């Protein structure tokens, strides 16, 4: 499926080297004025930057809204946003139909779709598809602000070099979205950048993790067992290309129950917890504290080093040297994608509780 949502229906379409990519969102509340400048700001955050490790593919990522917006306000009809692909070099991928890239979906997609998949640039499996996700998430963030809910993320780790973690009780992500390299501690961010530069010079790539915080969500959102909030967030986050793991809250192997349990207290009429080891969710249901989770990203599979692969046409072992334009590390561009997906999930969870 390229869609999800129970109350807010969200569907991604397009391929990396097709005419365009886009998203359709159903059941958004009518009458909300969209701030297009804020949407454009998030699109720029996802776009490649002019540095040594970002892809050299240059797309404007201008979103053309086909339907669902009139005189600057949501109409209640499906909101459809489309982004044209303008800077494709499909010849760089001509060998990949018979020589799958290690670490990429080339091989699995071929079996799934009986050799009919669009393999250019990774097709529908490409990180390019995160552009319409960011647009949809930027819209969702604006709806969530009406509920007092805000979302922020930062790079937590690249190649073993860690940033400062969020304060789990009161995470502060103000200003991070304005940074070209989204970390809390800029000095630690420079060390991460050195790791990326060194990796890129060695024709390789590096992965890491992104920490995300959701503030202002009311208690009681989610459900038990298979309708749990953790499961719904996780399912959507795994839809981001390269995500291979997710953890909620603060947990260590050596913790005892007395260490992990978040003790309650009253703050005025509100129930709070002294710690937030559970990451804001218990029994699949929000407890009113900030939701905190970490998403783990594998290194970019498309690297310039020669690798072993197979020739599916001749059925023999062979070598592959990948051409094209790729990121040595996707973490700096993926921060806003994690925020976007989180916003879509939370909006889908709360929209049936109270309409704006």
TIKE-975566 format. One record per residue (C-alpha): residue number from 1; residue in one letter; x negated, y, z. Coordinates in steps of 0.2 Angstrom, whole numbers. Each point is the difference from the previous one (the first is absolute). Layout:
REM TIKE-975566
guvo:zalo:c1:c2:c3
NUM:a:X:Y:Z;
...
//
This chain:
REM TIKE-975566
guvo:zalo:c1:c2:c3
1:x:0:0:0;
2:x:-5:18:-4;
3:x:13:7:12;
4:x:5:0:18;
5:x:12:8:12;
6:x:17:-4:8;
7:x:7:17:1;
8:x:-12:10:-11;
9:x:-3:-10:-16;
10:x:-18:3:-7;
11:x:-6:-7:-16;
12:x:-17:3:-8;
13:x:-2:-3:-19;
14:x:-14:1:-13;
15:x:-17:-6:-4;
16:x:-18:8:2;
17:x:-2:2:-19;
18:x:18:1:-5;
19:x:8:16:-5;
20:x:4:5:17;
21:x:4:-5:18;
22:x:14:5:12;
23:x:12:-3:14;
24:x:19:-1:2;
25:x:7:4:18;
26:x:18:-3:4;
27:x:11:6:14;
28:x:-10:16:5;
29:x:11:13:9;
30:x:7:13:-11;
31:x:-3:18:3;
32:x:-18:-1:6;
33:x:-11:13:-8;
34:x:-16:-7:-6;
35:x:-17:9:3;
36:x:-9:-4:-16;
37:x:-16:8:6;
38:x:-1:-12:14;
39:x:3:-14:-12;
40:x:-13:6:-11;
41:x:-12:1:14;
42:x:2:-18:4;
43:x:-2:-5:-18;
44:x:-17:10:0;
45:x:-5:-10:16;
46:x:1:-16:-10;
47:x:-8:6:-15;
48:x:-19:-4:-3;
49:x:-12:13:6;
50:x:-16:6:-9;
51:x:-13:-10:9;
52:x:-12:-14:-4;
53:x:12:-14:6;
54:x:17:4:-7;
55:x:7:-6:-16;
56:x:-3:11:-15;
57:x:17:-3:-6;
58:x:8:17:-1;
59:x:19:1:1;
60:x:11:16:4;
61:x:13:-11:9;
62:x:13:13:-3;
63:x:17:-7:5;
64:x:14:3:-12;
65:x:17:-2:9;
66:x:12:-8:-12;
67:x:15:-1:12;
68:x:6:3:17;
69:x:-5:18:2;
70:x:10:16:-5;
71:x:-4:18:5;
72:x:-14:-7:11;
73:x:11:-11:11;
74:x:4:-19:0;
75:x:16:-4:-8;
76:x:4:-17:7;
77:x:-3:-8:-16;
78:x:-16:-12:-2;
79:x:-15:11:0;
80:x:-12:-5:-14;
81:x:-18:7:-2;
82:x:-11:-5:-14;
83:x:-19:3:-2;
84:x:-8:-1:-17;
85:x:-16:-10:-3;
86:x:-11:12:-10;
87:x:-18:-7:3;
88:x:-1:-18:-4;
89:x:-14:-10:-8;
90:x:7:-17:-3;
91:x:-15:-7:-10;
92:x:-9:-1:17;
93:x:11:-14:5;
94:x:1:-10:-16;
95:x:-10:-15:7;
96:x:11:-2:16;
97:x:14:-10:-8;
98:x:-12:-15:-1;
99:x:-13:5:13;
100:x:9:4:16;
101:x:-8:12:12;
102:x:-5:-8:17;
103:x:10:8:14;
104:x:13:7:-12;
105:x:18:-6:-5;
106:x:-5:-4:-18;
107:x:0:-19:3;
108:x:15:-1:11;
109:x:10:11:-11;
110:x:-4:-10:-16;
111:x:8:-16:8;
112:x:15:10:8;
113:x:5:8:-17;
114:x:-6:-14:-12;
115:x:-14:11:-8;
116:x:13:14:-4;
117:x:-6:12:13;
118:x:-8:17:-5;
119:x:-18:-2:6;
120:x:-6:17:-6;
121:x:-6:9:16;
122:x:8:-13:11;
123:x:17:4:-7;
124:x:14:0:13;
125:x:-13:-6:13;
126:x:-10:16:-2;
127:x:-3:13:14;
128:x:6:12:-13;
129:x:18:-6:5;
130:x:-4:9:17;
131:x:3:17:-8;
132:x:19:-2:-1;
133:x:0:-7:17;
134:x:-8:16:7;
135:x:13:10:-9;
136:x:14:-10:8;
137:x:-8:1:17;
138:x:-2:19:-1;
139:x:19:1:-3;
140:x:3:-12:15;
141:x:-11:10:11;
142:x:10:16:-4;
143:x:16:-10:5;
144:x:-8:-6:16;
145:x:-4:17:6;
146:x:18:3:2;
147:x:-1:-13:13;
148:x:-15:7:8;
149:x:-11:-15:-6;
150:x:-17:3:-7;
151:x:-14:-12:-7;
152:x:-18:2:-1;
153:x:-15:-11:-4;
154:x:-19:0:-1;
155:x:-15:-11:-5;
156:x:-4:-11:16;
157:x:-14:-10:-7;
158:x:-11:-2:-16;
159:x:-13:-13:-1;
160:x:-1:-1:19;
161:x:-2:18:3;
162:x:15:6:11;
163:x:9:16:2;
164:x:8:5:17;
165:x:17:-8:2;
166:x:16:9:3;
167:x:5:3:18;
168:x:14:-14:1;
169:x:11:11:12;
170:x:-1:16:-10;
171:x:-8:-2:-17;
172:x:-6:16:-8;
173:x:-1:0:-19;
174:x:2:18:-3;
175:x:-13:6:-13;
176:x:-5:-17:-6;
177:x:10:1:-15;
178:x:-9:16:-5;
179:x:-17:-9:0;
180:x:-8:-7:-16;
181:x:-7:-14:10;
182:x:14:-4:13;
183:x:-8:-4:16;
184:x:2:7:18;
185:x:-19:2:3;
186:x:-8:8:-15;
187:x:-17:-5:6;
188:x:5:-18:0;
189:x:8:3:-17;
190:x:-17:5:-7;
191:x:-7:-17:5;
192:x:14:-9:-9;
193:x:-4:10:-15;
194:x:-18:-5:0;
195:x:6:-18:1;
196:x:11:2:-15;
197:x:-14:9:-10;
198:x:-13:-13:4;
199:x:13:-14:-5;
200:x:4:9:-16;
201:x:-18:1:-5;
202:x:-2:-19:2;
203:x:15:-2:-12;
204:x:11:-7:14;
205:x:15:5:10;
206:x:5:1:19;
207:x:16:-2:9;
208:x:6:6:17;
209:x:16:4:10;
210:x:12:15:2;
211:x:9:4:16;
212:x:18:7:-1;
213:x:11:8:13;
214:x:19:4:0;
215:x:6:13:12;
216:x:17:4:5;
217:x:9:-16:-3;
218:x:15:-3:12;
219:x:1:-17:10;
220:x:11:-13:-7;
221:x:-5:-1:-18;
222:x:-4:-17:-7;
223:x:6:-17:5;
224:x:-5:-17:7;
225:x:-8:-14:-9;
226:x:0:1:-19;
227:x:7:18:0;
228:x:-14:7:11;
229:x:-7:17:-3;
230:x:-18:-7:0;
231:x:5:-13:-14;
232:x:8:13:-11;
233:x:-14:12:1;
234:x:-13:-14:-3;
235:x:10:-6:-15;
236:x:0:17:-8;
237:x:-18:4:5;
238:x:-6:-17:-9;
239:x:8:7:-16;
240:x:-15:12:-1;
241:x:-13:-7:-11;
242:x:-15:-6:10;
243:x:8:-1:17;
244:x:-5:-17:9;
245:x:5:3:18;
246:x:10:10:12;
247:x:0:2:19;
248:x:11:10:12;
249:x:-5:8:16;
250:x:-16:-4:11;
251:x:-4:-18:3;
252:x:-16:-9:4;
253:x:-3:-18:2;
254:x:-6:2:19;
255:x:16:10:5;
256:x:11:-7:14;
257:x:18:4:2;
258:x:-3:13:13;
259:x:-12:8:-12;
260:x:12:0:-15;
261:x:17:4:7;
262:x:5:18:-2;
263:x:7:5:17;
264:x:16:12:0;
265:x:3:16:8;
266:x:13:14:-2;
267:x:-5:17:-8;
268:x:16:10:4;
269:x:14:-10:-7;
270:x:-11:-10:-13;
271:x:-9:-16:4;
272:x:-18:0:-5;
273:x:-14:-13:2;
274:x:-17:4:8;
275:x:-9:-9:-14;
276:x:5:-5:-18;
277:x:-9:-17:-2;
278:x:16:-7:-9;
279:x:-2:14:-14;
280:x:18:6:4;
281:x:9:-16:-5;
282:x:7:-14:12;
283:x:10:-14:-6;
284:x:0:7:-17;
285:x:9:16:6;
286:x:-8:18:3;
287:x:-2:5:18;
288:x:-1:19:-3;
289:x:-19:1:1;
290:x:-11:3:-16;
291:x:-1:-14:-12;
292:x:-18:-4:-3;
293:x:-7:-13:-12;
294:x:-16:-3:-10;
295:x:0:-6:-18;
296:x:-16:-10:-6;
297:x:-5:3:-18;
298:x:-12:-12:-10;
299:x:-14:7:-10;
300:x:5:6:-18;
301:x:-1:-17:-11;
302:x:-6:9:-16;
303:x:-19:2:3;
304:x:-14:3:-13;
305:x:-10:-14:7;
306:x:-1:-16:-11;
307:x:11:-14:8;
308:x:5:-18:-3;
309:x:17:-3:-8;
310:x:8:-12:-12;
311:x:4:1:-19;
312:x:18:-6:0;
313:x:1:-2:-19;
314:x:-16:-11:-2;
315:x:3:-8:18;
316:x:-18:3:5;
317:x:-10:10:13;
318:x:-6:17:-5;
319:x:-6:17:6;
320:x:9:16:1;
321:x:-6:18:1;
322:x:15:12:2;
323:x:1:16:-10;
324:x:12:14:4;
325:x:2:13:13;
326:x:3:-5:18;
327:x:-2:6:18;
328:x:-14:-6:10;
329:x:11:2:15;
330:x:19:3:0;
331:x:2:5:18;
332:x:0:19:-2;
333:x:14:-1:-13;
334:x:10:-13:9;
335:x:3:10:16;
336:x:15:9:-8;
337:x:6:-16:-8;
338:x:1:-8:18;
339:x:10:15:6;
340:x:12:-1:-15;
341:x:4:-18:2;
342:x:3:3:19;
343:x:11:14:-4;
344:x:11:-10:-12;
345:x:2:-14:13;
346:x:4:11:14;
347:x:13:10:-10;
348:x:8:-17:-6;
349:x:1:-5:19;
350:x:8:16:6;
351:x:11:6:-14;
352:x:14:-12:5;
353:x:-1:6:18;
354:x:5:18:-4;
355:x:2:9:-16;
356:x:-7:17:-2;
//
